[in-house]
Amino acid sequence: MTDAPADTENAAQIRRTTLYLTLAQVPAGKVVTYGQLAEMAGLGRAARWVGRTLSQLPNDTKLPWHRVLAAGGRISLPAGSASGDEQRARLRMEGISVLNNRVDIQRHGWRPVEHSG
């Protein structure tokens, strides 16, 4: 007999690990949306789950959480909040311009090249 709660926790940990490994690949100076990150990690349409999971990262994380934006390049963290101000500062340090709480996805969006065969 399997231990269902342990299996569920294990599956959740695998999802988080997959998300973190994918996020770690986003290069400096590039951004992705929550939905793109979910899709790249093979998690389907899990944009909200990605947002919730990233909001629970420890403060000292080395993951580039600041490179993940809401749809259309919108910064979802409120202006004036500590985390929102930190995100804007980190993006600007990487040469990404933030205008009206948005980043130009066409210019700064990360589109990893798909290698076939």
C-alpha positions in Angstrom: 0.0 0.0 0.0 1.3 3.4 -0.9 1.4 6.4 1.5 -0.7 8.9 -0.4 0.3 12.0 1.6 4.0 11.2 1.1 3.4 10.6 -2.6 1.6 14.0 -2.9 4.4 15.8 -1.1 7.0 14.1 -3.2 5.1 15.1 -6.4 4.9 18.7 -5.1 8.6 18.7 -4.3 9.4 17.4 -7.9 7.2 20.2 -9.3 9.0 22.9 -7.2 12.4 21.5 -8.2 11.6 21.5 -11.9 10.4 25.0 -11.6 13.5 26.2 -9.8 15.8 24.4 -12.3 14.0 26.1 -15.1 14.0 29.5 -13.4 17.8 29.2 -12.8 18.3 29.1 -16.6 16.8 32.5 -17.3 19.8 34.7 -18.2 20.6 38.1 -16.8 18.9 40.8 -18.9 16.0 38.6 -19.9 12.6 38.1 -18.4 9.8 35.5 -18.7 6.1 35.5 -17.6 4.7 33.3 -14.9 2.9 31.4 -17.6 5.9 31.0 -19.9 8.0 29.7 -16.9 5.3 27.1 -16.1 5.2 26.0 -19.7 9.0 25.8 -20.1 9.1 23.7 -16.9 6.5 21.3 -18.3 3.9 22.3 -15.8 1.2 23.3 -18.2 -1.0 26.3 -17.5 0.2 26.8 -13.9 1.0 30.5 -13.9 -0.8 31.2 -10.6 0.9 28.2 -8.9 4.3 29.5 -10.2 3.5 33.0 -8.6 2.5 31.4 -5.3 5.5 29.1 -5.2 8.0 32.0 -6.0 6.4 34.1 -3.3 7.5 31.5 -0.8 11.2 31.5 -1.7 13.5 32.3 1.2 14.9 35.8 1.3 18.4 34.7 0.7 17.6 32.7 -2.5 20.0 32.9 -5.4 17.3 32.1 -7.9 16.5 35.1 -10.3 12.9 35.5 -9.1 13.0 39.1 -10.2 13.1 38.0 -13.9 9.6 36.6 -13.7 6.7 38.9 -14.6 3.0 38.9 -15.0 1.4 38.6 -18.5 2.3 41.4 -20.9 5.5 42.2 -18.9 3.7 43.7 -16.0 5.4 43.8 -12.6 2.9 42.3 -10.2 4.6 43.3 -7.0 3.3 46.7 -5.7 5.4 49.8 -6.3 6.6 51.0 -2.9 6.7 47.5 -1.4 10.2 46.2 -0.4 10.0 43.3 -2.8 8.6 45.4 -5.6 11.3 48.0 -5.2 13.9 45.2 -5.1 12.6 43.6 -8.3 12.6 46.9 -10.2 16.2 47.7 -8.9 17.5 44.3 -9.9 15.9 44.5 -13.4 17.4 47.9 -13.9 20.8 46.7 -12.8 20.6 44.1 -15.6 19.9 46.8 -18.1 16.2 46.1 -18.3 14.1 49.3 -18.6 10.9 49.4 -16.5 8.3 51.9 -17.8 4.9 52.4 -16.2 5.4 49.2 -14.2 6.1 47.2 -17.3 9.0 45.6 -19.1 9.1 45.4 -22.9 8.7 41.6 -23.4 9.5 41.9 -27.2 12.8 43.4 -26.3 13.7 41.6 -23.1 11.8 38.4 -23.2 13.7 35.2 -23.0 13.0 32.7 -25.8 15.3 29.7 -25.5 16.1 28.1 -28.8 14.5 24.7 -29.2 17.1 22.2 -30.4 15.7 19.4 -32.5 17.3 16.1 -33.5 
